[in-house]
Amino acid sequence: MVKLNELSKEFQDLYTIDSDGVPHFKTFLAGTWASSKDFENVKSPIDLEVYARVPRLNYEMIDSVIANIHYKGRWEIRDIPGEKRLKLYDRIANLLDKYREDFIQVLVVGNGKTVSSARGEVNASIERLLRADLDVRKLYGEYVPGDWSSESLESEAIIRREPLGIVLAITPFNYPLFDVVNKFVYSTVAGNAFVLKPAISTPIPAIMFAKLAEIAGFPKNALAVITLPGKEMDKVIQDKRLSVISITGSTETGEHIMKVGGIKQYIMELGGGDSVIVMRDADIASTAQKIVTGITSYSGQRCDSIKFIFAESEIYEKLKSALIEELKKIKVGDPRDPNVNMGPIIDSKTVDEFEFSLKDVVEKGGVILYGGKRLGPTYIEPTLVEADKSKVKDLYLYKKEVFLSIAVLVKVNDISEAISLSNERRYGLDAAIFGSDINEIRRAIRFLEVGAVYINDFPRHGIGYFPFGGRKDSGIGREGIGYTIEDVTTYKTIVYNYRGKGIWEYL
């Protein structure tokens, strides 16, 4: 049975131990560490055992918290000078580095991440905090002289950026620390208060992060972590006091939020599953290794995970063999084992969907080239299937994003066919191109309907140093240092009238 080892003393006041030995956490509600009479069991994907409990808040509690943030918190964070906000992020980063082993443990137990993957998420979160200074470049505003229009002579304007007020951030299960940190930084560096709704399956890193923010001196009334299932969020989403909703999640969830939320600012990083185009002049060995990494990293539970491989016919068979050989190197198992490089899937329902999608592939003439087996309630073999280009658009895998390590290999005659098959999917997050012909690569860059194109590498968003985000059903806006600022702030124009004051004497 998987259990959390005792956390550092700084976190021990966040939880009590229930009679069955399971830690029962409080959550942070605008300065108060609170519990509730109802709770949610949090299970480890390693063995589906309960390893923690968190409060299941009711709307009355949340309404009171939002009121506090609306009347107090959103002004407290705006009244902290920008340079002091940057110092707050530095302090939080130092604390995260100090207590990194606590967070690594929770990411391994709660998410089924390998230790190296969990360590990478902590490192990325620290770097994102330290790079908040790069966000500031988009906050300075503009000066507009009035003498370029006859109606505005003898006037001038300052165009400034202001925070919108309160950002509601809805984060997914797969990066429960980094996504929290990223949304927290770009929201609050602009002067917004921050309400966080973490995935109910992985809420503990968010609660622990709130503790670090409290220790660092972040304004208490400007931060809350609300723990309840997503299906109970509609009344919160409708709240007019919330100015921005930033969500990373499925396309279906994003569509629902827009219907329910009404007129707000939305930042949506939604469904994906990326396509790869392999050209005839690609380096097969390097390409296969990178593609398999892109398929299997965090068990395929990434929006930028590779799901389709469109390969030109000249290199198709060699690439197929190389991909299978690389997949054979992947060891699936308990992520606490240092020899394992692919751990469990977050829940058994997603594995059920995996089995359904494989059945669909075979029924439509596809072939399982490697893997295809369910190894337990939450474990699968990394899987590569083959489909004919005439049938691929009929596949369930083409129409939906199946969130685990499965990819479809398709033979195409040329790069134009590959571009067409990639573009006709409803998603448009990223694509990758492997090859050397710069003219063909440039043509693909022009025509691919995606938010980012990676050349001779697998898609990876990292800390958002390069902005990322999708087109079509993959989202709205961009996540990225210095880019998302534009979606959590608004312009305010201040016009100064000096008519008749003798400041300008126009000819």
N, C-alpha and C positions, 0 to 999 in steps of 0.2 A: 504493500500500500504506500502510495506517494504521500509524503508529508512535508510541510515547510519546517525547516530547522529554525531555531529561535533567531529572530532578527536582532539587529543592533539595538542598544538601549534607547536610542533616539526614536525608534519606531514602536517600542513596546507599549507605550500608552495609547496606541491606536487600536489595540485589540485586547479582548479577554479570551480565555480558553474555555470553550464549552465542555460539557461533561464527557463528550466523546473525543476530547482532545483536539478539536478543530478550532483554530483561531477565528474569532468573530470580530470583524473590523468595524470601526466607526467611519464616517465620512466627513469631509470638511464643508461646512455650509456658512460661508461668509463670516468667518471668525470663530465658529463654534464647531467642535468635534461632536457629531450627533449620531445617534442610533435611532431605531424605530422598532415597533412591536413586530413588524413583518420583516422577513429577511430572504435573501437569495443564496442558495448553495452555489459555490463556485467549484467546478470540477476540473481535474487535470486530464488533458487528453492522453497522457501516458497510460493511465489505467482506468479513467472515468470515475475515480474516487473523489469525494468531496475533500478539498484541501483548505477551504476557507469559506467564510460567510460574510455577506455585506448587507447593510440596511436596504430594504425595499421601501423607498420613500413614497409618501402619498402626495397628491397634488397640493393639499393645504400647506404642507411643509415647504414645498418648492415655491409656491406662490409667495410665501412670506420671505423666502430667501431672495427671490427676484426683486421684490419690493425694496428690500434693504440695499441690494446692489444698485437698483435704479435711483434711489434717492441719496445714497451715500457713496457706494463703491465706485461708480463710474466717474464721480468727481474726485475721489481720493487718488485714483490712478492718474487722472489728467493733471493733478496738482503736483505730481512728482516730476521735477525737471528731467529732461531726456537723459542727460549725462548720469543722473542718479539711477535711472532705470537700467542703464547699461551696467552699472556697478552691481545692481541686484542680480542680473543674469550671471555676472561673474561669480558672485557668491554662491548662487544655486549650482553653477557648474562645478565649483570646488567641492561643494557638499555631495554632489552626485558622484564625483570621482572618489571622494572619501568613503562613500557607502556603496560603491559599485558592486561589491560581492552580494549584498542584499538584493539588489535589483537583478543581478544575473541569476540568482537562485529563483526568484519569482518568475522570471521569463522562461527558465528551463521547466520548472514545475507547472506553471500556469499556461504556457503556450506550447510546450513540447519542443522548444528550440534547443539546438545543440549548444554547448557551452560557448563555442567560438562564435556562433550566430548571436547569442545573447550578449556576449562581450562586444561584438560589433555594434549592436543597437545602443548599448550604453555609451560607447565611444562617439557614435554619431550624434547622440543627444547632447553630450557635453560640447561637441564642436558647434552644434546648432546654437546653443546658448551663447557661446563665445563669439559667434559671427553675427550677433544681433546688430552690431555696428554697421554691417553692410546693408541692412534694411533701411537704415536712416537716410540713405541717399535719395530715397523717393519721397521724403517728408518735407522737403524744403519749400515747395511752392514756387510761384513765379511773380514777376513784376510786369505789368502791361501798361505802356504809355498810351495816352489818349489821343495823340495827334495823328493817328492813322485813320481816323474817321471824323468827318465834319461835325457829327452830333456829339462827339466826346472830347472836343477841344477844351483845353484848360482843365482837364481832369486826368487822373491816373488811378490804377487799380493794383491791389495786391490780391493774388489768387493763392489762398492758403489751403493746406490739407488739414482736416480735423478728424478725430476719431468719430465713428458713427454712434458709439455708446456702449452697448453690451453685445459681445459675440457669444453665441451658443455654438460650441464645438462638439461635434458628434464623431467619435473616433471608433475605428474598427478593432477587431480582436488581434489582427496579425502583427501590428507594431504598436503595442499598448503603452510603450514609453515614448518612442520617438514621435509618433503622431501627436501625442499630448504636448510634448515639448515644442514641436514645430508650430502648432496652432497657437499655443500659449505665447510664444515669442512674437510672432508677427501680429498677433492681436493686441498684446499689451504694450509692445514697444511703440505702437501708434497711439497709445493712450486709452484703449478700450478696456472695460472690465471683462471678465472671462468666466463663463459658465460652461463647465465641461460635463458631457454625458459620455462616459466610456462604455465600450461594449460590456454588457453584463456578464459575458463569459470570461473576460480578462480585466477586471476593474482594479486589481490590487496595485499595479504600478502607478496608476493615476492617483490613488489615495496616498501612496508613499511620496509621490512627487509633490503633492500639495503640502505635505509635512515639510519638505525641504524648502518650499517657497515661504512657508510660515517662519521657519527658523531664519531664513535669509532676510526677513523683514518686509516681504511683499505686503502691500496694503490689504489687511484681512477682509475688508468689506468688498473687495473687488475680485474675489475668487470663490468659486463653489464647485464641488464635484457631486453631481446628482446621480444616484445609483438606482436605476429601475429599468425594466425591460423596454426595448424600443417600441413595442406595440402599445405601450402606455404613455407615449410621449406626445400624442396629438395636442392635448390642451397646452402643453408647454410650447410646442412649435407655433401655435396660434398666437402666443402672447405678443401683444404689440410693443411691449417694453424691450423686446429683443430686436436688435437692429440688423444683425447679420447671423446667418446660419452657415457654418463651415462644416461640411460633412465629407468624410471618406467612407465609402460603402458601396453597396450594390446599386445598379441603375434603377431597379424597382423601388428601392428605398428612397433614392433621390427624387424620383417622379412623385412618390407619395408625399414627401415633405414639401415639394413645391405646390402641390394641390392644396395641402392643409395650411401651409404657412402664410399664404397671401403675399402682400407686397413687402418684401424684405430684400436685402442684398444676399445673394447666394454664392458660395464657393463650393463646387461639387467635384470631387475626384471620385469617379464612379467606376462602372465595370470596365474591364479591359481584356486581358489575355492577348498577347502580342503576336504579330506575324514576323517571320524571318524570310528573307529572300536570299537564296544562295545561287550566285552566278557561276557560270561555267569555269571562270578563272579563279575561283576561291581556293585558298589553302585549306584542303580538306581536313587535315589533322587538327589544326588550330580551330577551324570552324566548328567541327564536331564537339570538341572539348567545351567551347564557349556556349554552344547551344544546349548541351546537356546540363551545364551549370545553370543556364537560364531556365531550364525545365524543372530542375530538382531543388534549387535554392529555397529554403524554408518549405520544403515539400510541395512547392508549386502554389503556395497560399499567398501569392503576391499579385497585385493588379498588373504588374509588368512582367509576369511570368510568360514564357514562350509557350504558345498553344498551337501555332501553325508554322510549318516549314515548307515553303514553296521552292523547290529545287529544279534548276534547268536540267534537261534530260541527259546532257553530256556527262555530268558528274553525279547523276542520281544514284546509281548503284554503289559507287564508292562511298558516297556520303551516307547512304543507308547502312552499310557495313560498319563504317566508322562510328556512327551514332550508337549502334547496338553495342559495340565494344566499349564505348565510354559508359553506357548505362550499366553494363555489367560490373563496373567499378564502384557503383553506389551501394553502400551498406545501409539497410533500413533497420531501425530498432529503437531501443530506449535511448533518448538523447543524452542521458547522463553517461552513457558509454562513450569514451573518447574515440573509439574506432568507428562510431556511427556518424554518417554524414547526412542522413535523412530520417527525421523523426516522425511523429504521428500527425494525423489530420485533426483539426480542432474538435470535430464531433463526428458521430457515426452517420448522421443524415447525409453529410457530404460524401461519405464513402458509398452510401446507398445510391447517390446520384452518379457516382463514378461507375458503379456496376450497371446502372441503367444506360449510361452513355455508351459503354462498351457493347452492350447487347444491341443498341441502335446501330453502331458502326458495323457489326457483323451482319445484321439483317439487311443492311444497305450495300453489301458487297465489299466492305472493308476488311482488312486483315490486321490482326494483332501481331506486330513484329517483335515486341519485347514486353515483358511484364504482363499486366492484366489481372493479376491475382490480388485478392483481398487477404491480408495477412493477419487480420484481427479486427475488432470493432472499429479501430481508428488507424489502422496501418494498411498501406498498399505498396505494391511494387511500383516503381516509376515505370511509366508505360508509354510506348510509342506505337501508334497505329498508322496504317497506310490506307489512303483512300484515293479513288480515281477522281480526277479534276471534274468530271461530269457529274459526280455524285456528292462532292464535298459540301456543296451549299445546302443539301438536304439533311445533313447531319445535325443531331442535337448539339454536338460540340461546336458547330459553326454558329448556331443560332443563340446559344447560351454560353455563359462563362462558367465552366466547371472548375471550381477553385481548388485544384490540387495538381499533382505532377502527371499530366497526361498531355501528349502533343500528337498532332496529325501531320504526317509526311505526305506531300502531294507532288507528283511530277508535272512540270510545266514545260512548254516548248520554248518560251522566252520570257523576258522580264515583263513584258506587257501583260501576259496572262497572269503572272504573279501579282502585279499591281492591281489588276481588276479583281482577282479573288480576295485580295486583302481588303480592298476598298468596299466591297459589297457586304462585308460583315457590318452589323449595326454598331460595333465598337470602333473607336479610333484613338486609342491611347498612344501607343508607340509602334514603331516598326524597326527592324534591323536589316542591314544589307551586308552580305559578305561577298567580296570580290575586289577586283583591281581596276577594271575599266572605268575610268573617272567619268566618261561621258554617259555611260549607262547608269552609273551611280547617281550622277547629277539629274538624269531624267527621272529616275525613281523618286529622288528627293522632291522634285517638282510635283509629281502626280499623286504621291501617297497622301491620303487624307487622314493624317494623324497629328498628334501634338508634338512628337519628337521622333527623330530618325537617328539611329545609332549605326555608325559605319565600322564594320569589322569588330563589333563587340555586341554582347547581349545587353538588352535594355536594363538599366538600373538607375533608380532615381536618387539614391544616396541622400545627402542632407538638403537637396534642392539647390545646390550651388548653380546648376543649370536648371531653369524652370521646367516644370512638367505639368501636364494636364491634357485632357482629351478633347476630341471633337465628337460630334454625333452623340450617341448614347453614353459616351465615356466621360461627360462632365461639362462643367461651366467654370471658366476662370483658370488660373494657374497657381500651383503651389511652387514657391521658390523664393530664395532670399532676394529681397528687394522687389519682388513682383507681386506677391499676394497683398502687400501693403496697399496697393491700389484698390483692392476690393474690401478692405476693412476701414477705409477712410472715405471722406467726401470732400468735394471742393466747396469752399466758401469764398465768394467774391466781395471784396471791400473796395468801394469806389469813393475816392476823395474828389470833391468839387472845389476848384479854386477860381471859378469864373469871376472876373472883375477884380482880382487881387493883384494883378500886375506881375505875376510870376512868369507868364509867357507873353511874349509880344510877337505874334505870328505875322508873317508877311502876307 
